[in-house]
Amino acid sequence: MDNPEQRDDGDGSTNIGGDRVVAKGIRDSIIAGGDVNIQGVDPKEHAKALAQIEILKEKLAILKASNKESLTQKEVRAAGQTIEAAEELIRMGAEGGFIPYSLGYAANSSGKTEEAEGYFKQALVMFTESEDKAGMGSSLFSMGELARLRGDYEEAEDYCRRSMELDRELGDAALSGPCMGLLGNIALDRGALVEAERYFQNSRKLYRDAEDRLGEAAAIGSLGLVAGARNNLAMAERNFQECLEIGKEMGENFTIAACMGNLASLYARRGDLEEADRLHNEALAIEREINNVRASAQSLSNLGTIAGMREDYDSAKAYFQECLDTMIDIRDRRGEAGARDNLGVTFHMLSNMAKAAEHYRESLAIREEIGDDRGLANSLHNLGTLSFDIGEYDEAERCHRESVRINNKLGVPLVEWYTQNGFTDPDSDWDFPPLAGQSDAD
């Protein structure tokens, strides 16, 4: 069965321009503003301690919960030193929005999006009271990223534009590059590829002008996502390879893992499942090491896709279910919809039509709720395929027509089955059901 939505983000790729890549520039801009300035203590050491404390606590909790016999001396020492450093900062009287902002960043990196949002809101209030526009802009940007993950695109765009306004008032481009990237990701989520490409190109230029290599890598990787969505796999591979080289040059594990995952998805689309499986597992190992919960869930989804392509549907189901559980836990609505589509496809292949329909309809409802048109078209195709297979041809035709209508509006290429059967105009007469007797490309 052809499966247009076998993975989250439409093709199993990872948005590299996320909070972890851009946070260094944002964090440095806050430090430069002097929000944390305790005599005799390096502000960058403060930032490092505060940004890691929640992640390390999370690692300790996970290790203890898993009944691991003992932590390594290195783990114990690193965790203890970091927690002590943060406690020492509080004792030293460190004040201002930087502390809750750093904790919000750490919580978000750990997948604790609700806690992160609370920290960022607290930081915004404190930065506003101190009239720290750099801090206000950083907080608004971070809140925008969380809104995008929830699927609240209009709210995310509002936060982003408010952040850029503050950036312009400061006469600084420190936040404009990340904001352009975020607006590009929102456009990509919606399937607006021309708009997304424009934002990512602008983001790349801003990062290049600022000599921010990691930021530029994020923009290059994002342009690879656009190329992949257009089925220009050669261009996508060049972008991901360039991004990977920068990540290795800078020693940035988040970027390295994301690029590995994106390259693996390209290899899978070309049929090289062994290499795809190897790279996805390497990416997953790195993501777990740095405690990147959301990216780990994406890699689990990608491994589920590989298992499905090998017709190992029981393994695929386990991978997708673990991904779904994580997405629900961290309140990533778009990620939840993708995982439900993937589970729906898997149950469909196992001939459990009731469970498949349940997941397809749940995904459809989420896509409609968050305004994800690109994902909505895929979910409609999946539901149309299921309806066809159980003999509900009127419902199948309705879903397929809507899927074609949305994809045509977005300029997204149609699944080959539509073109093979002449189903390219949703308002024309269709000879439905087709004589081929199968509503997919196989």
N, C-alpha and C positions, 0 to 999 in steps of 0.2 A: 504493500500500500504506500502510495506517495503521501508524505506527511509534511505539509508546508510549515507547521509549527511544532517541530520536534524538540525545540529547545527554547529557553527563555531568551529574550532580546531578539527573537526571530531567527538567529543563525548560530546561537551558542557563543556569541562573542561577548567580551567584557568591555564596558565603558571605562577606558583607562583614565579619563579625565575626572576621576572622582575625588572625594575629600582627602584621601591619603596623599595623592600627588600634589594637589595645590595647597595643602595645609601648611607646608613648610614656608612658602612665601607669605601666607597670611599670618602665620605665627611670628615670623621675623618682623612683619610690618607692625604688629602689636608691640613687640619688644622694643622696636626702634622708637615707638611713641613714648617709651618710658613708663608704661603703666605699672610694671613691676621693677622697682629700683631700690634694692636694699644694699646699703653700703657694705662692701667687702664680699659680696656674693655675685657671681657672674649670672646675669639674667638668662643666658642661654642654658645654664645648668638648671635653673628653675624650670624653664620650659621643658627640658628633657625629662625631669623628674615627674612633673605634673602630667605630662602627656602619656607617661607609661604606667602610672600608678594603677589606674583602673584595669588596664590590660593585664598587668601582672597579677592583680588580685583575682581576675577572672581565670587566669591560667592555674593559679593555686587551687581555686574552687573546683575546677574541672578535674585536675589531677587527683584531688582528695576524693571527689565523688566517684572516680573510676577505680578506686581501691588500689591505686598504684602503691607498691610497697614502700617506696621512699623516693623523694625528690633528689635530683642530683645536687651536689654541693653548689654548682654554678647557679642553678635555678633558685635555690634557697638564698644564696648570697645576693643575687640580682634583685630578687623580690624584696628582701629585707632592706637592702640599701635604698631602693627606690621609695618604698613606703616611708622609711625614716626621713628621707630627703624632703618629701612632701610635708610630713608632720613638722619637720624643722622649719620649713617655710612659713607655716601657720604660726608657729611659736615666735618666729622672727617678726611677725606682724605684716606679712605680705598681704596687700589689699588690692581691690580693683577687679575689673571684669576679666582680666587675663586668667585668673585661677578657675572660675567656672567655665570659661571658654575652653581651656585646656582639658578640663575634666569632661566637657561635652564632646570634644574631639576624641578623647580616649574611649568614652562610652560608645560613641558611634562606631569606632573602629572595632569594638567588641560586639557589635550588633545590637546594643541596647539603645534603640532609637528613641523610645519614650523618655528614658533618663537623659539622653543626649539633648533632646528638644528642651527639656526643662532647664538644663544647664545653659544652653544657648540663649534662652529667653532671659534667664537671670543675668547672664553676661551682657545682653543688650541693654537691660535696665541700668546696670552699673556703668557701662560705657556711656550711655546717654547722660546720666547724672554727672559724669566727669567730663562731658563734651569731647570724648575721644572718638573722632569720626572714623579713624582707621579701625578701631575695635567695633564700632557700630556696624560698619560695612562688612567686616568679617563675620560677625554674628548673623547678620541678615543673609549673607551668602550661605552660611552653613544651614540656617533654617530653611532656605530655599532648596538645598539639596535634599533635606528630609521630606519636604513637601512633594518634591518630584518623585521620590521613592514611594510615597503614599498614593501617588497618582493625582495629587492636587496641583495640576499644571498651572492654572491661573494664579494660584497663591505663590507657587514657586517663581513664576515670571515676575510677579509683583515684588517679591523679596529681592530678586536678582536686579531689577531695574533700580530699586531704592539703593541697593549697594553700589551700583555704578554711578548713581547721582552723587553719592558721598565721595566716590573716587575722583569724580570730576572736580568737586569742590576742593579736594586736597591737591589737585593738579598732579595726581600720581596714577599710574596704570597698574598698581599692584593687584587690584581686584578685578580689573576689566578683563584680563585674560581668562581667569577662572569663570567669571560670569558669562563671557561669550561661550565658553565651553559648556556651561550648564544650559544655556539657551539652546545650544546645538544639540545637546542630549535630549532635551524636551522635544525639539523638532524631529529628531530621529525616532523617538518613542512614538510620535504621531504619524510617522511615515512621510514627513515632509522633507524629502532628501535634498532638494535644491536649497531650501532654507537652512537645513542642518549643515550642508557643505559650506555655505557662506559664513555661518557663525564659526565653524571650526577653522576656516582659513583666516578669519579675522583674529581668532584666538592665537593661532600659530604666529602670526605677525607680531602681535603684542608680546608674546613670550620671547620671540627672537630678538625684538628690539630691547627687551629687558635683560637679555643674555641669560634667560632662565631655561636651562637645558631640559630639566624634568618637565617643566610646563610645556615646552615645545614637543617633547616626546608624547605627552598626553594628547596634544592636538593632532599630531601625526597619526597616532593610533586611532583616534576618533575618525579621521579621514579614511582610515582603512575600513572602519565599520560601514561608512557610507558606500565605499567601493564594493564591499561584500554584499550589501543590500541591493546593489545594482548588478550583481553577478559578475563583476569585474574582478575575478579572483587573483589575476596576476598583479593588478594594482594594489589590491588589499594586502597581498603577501609582501610586496615591496615596502608598504607603509609599516606593517607589523615588524618586519625584519629591522627596519631603520629604528623603530621605537625600541625594540629589544636591545640593539647595540648601545643606544643611549642609556638604557636601564642598567646594562652591565657596566658601562663606563662609569656611571654614577654610583653603582652599588646599591640601587634601589630595588628591593625585593618585590614590592608591590607591582611595580612596572614590569619586572622580569616575569613574574607569574602571570600577569594579565596578558602579556604578549605571547607567552607560551600557550596559554589557553586559546587565544585567537588564532594562532598558527595551527594548533591542533584541529580546530574547527574547520579550517580550510583544507587540511589534509583529509579530514573525514568526508567533506563534500567531494573530494577527488577520489575517494575510495581507498585511501591508504589508512586502514583502520588500526594497524599495528603501531604506526608512528603517532597517530592521533591519540591512541590509548596511552602511550608512553608519555607524551607531552602533557596530557591532562592530569595524569597521576603525579608528574613532577610539579605541576602548577599547584595541585591540591596539597602536596606536602609543604610547599613554601607558604601557602595561605594559612594552613593550620599552624605552622611554626610562628608566623607573625600575628596569629589570632584574628585573621580577617574573615569573620563569620559569613558575611554576605558573599564574598568571592568564593569561599569554600562551598557554599550552597550551589553557586553557578557551576563549579567544577563537578560536583556530584551530578547535577543535571546533564552536563556534557558527557560524563561517563555512562549515564543512563542511556543517552542517545547512541553511544558506541555499542552498548550491550544490545539495544534494540535493533541496530543495523546488522548485528550478528545473530539476530533472532533468539537471543537469550532474554526472553521477556520477563522471567522471574527476577533476574538480576536488575533489569531495567526498572521494573516496578519498585524494587527496594531502593534504588538510587533516587528515583523521582519522589518517592514518599518521604525520604529523609530530607530532600530539598524542600518539599512542600511544608513539612513541619517547621523547618528553619525559617522559611519566608513568612509563615503565619506568626511565628514567635517574634520576629523583628519588624513586623507590620509593613512588609514590602508587598503592596497590593499587586503591582505589576508582576513581580516575581512569583507571587501566589498564582496569578492567572496562567503564567507560563507553565508552572509545575502542574497545574490541573489539566491543561491541554495535553501535556506529555503523558500524564497518567491516563487520560482519556484515550489517547492513541494506543497505549500499551494494553489497556483493558479491551479495546476494540480488536486488537490483534489476537487477544486471548479469547475472543468471541463472547466476552461478558458485556453485552450491549447495554444492560441496565446501568452498570457502574461507569461505562464509557460515557453514556448520555448524561449521567449525573455530573461528572467532571466537566464535560463540554459546556453544559448549561451554567455551571458555577463560573467557569472562565468567561463565558459570554457576558454574564451579568456584571462581573468585575470590569471587563473591558468597556462596557457601556457606561458604567459608573464613573470611571476615571478618564473617559474620553480618549482611549487608546485605539484610534481608527485602524492603524496597521495591524495590531493584534486582533482587533475585532474581525477584520476580513479573514484572518487565518482561522479564528474560532468558528466563524460561520461556515467556512469551507469544511472544517472537521465535522461540524454538526450535519452539514449537508451530505457528506460522505456516509455518515452513520445512518441518516434517514434513508438514503438510497439503498444501503445494504439490507435494511429491514423492510424494504418495500413501500416506504412512505414517500412516494415520488413527488407529490405536490409540495411537501415540506422541504424535500431535498432541492427542488428547483428554486423555491423561494430563497433558501439559504445561499445557494450558489449564485443566483442573480445579485443578491445584496453584496456578496463577497466580490464579485466582478465590479460592481458599481463603485465600491469603496476603493478598490485597487486602481481602477481607472482614474478616479479623482486624485489619488495620491501619486499617480505616475509610477506605481510599483509593478514590475513584470508579473504577468499572470502565470499560475501553475500551468504546466504544459498540457494537461488534460483539457483545459478550457479551449486552448487554441486548436488542439487536435480535433475537437468536436465542433468548432465554429462558435463557441460560446464566449464571444468577446464583447458583444454589445448587450447590456442588460435590458435594453428596451426593445430589442428585436424579437422575432419569433424563434424559439428554440425547438429543435426536434428532440424533445425530452420525454422519456429517458433515452439516452443514446443507444444505438444498436450494440456498441461495445460492451454494454452490460456491466460497466464498472465505473464508479464515479471517482477514480483516481488515475494517476498517470501510468500505473503498471499494467 
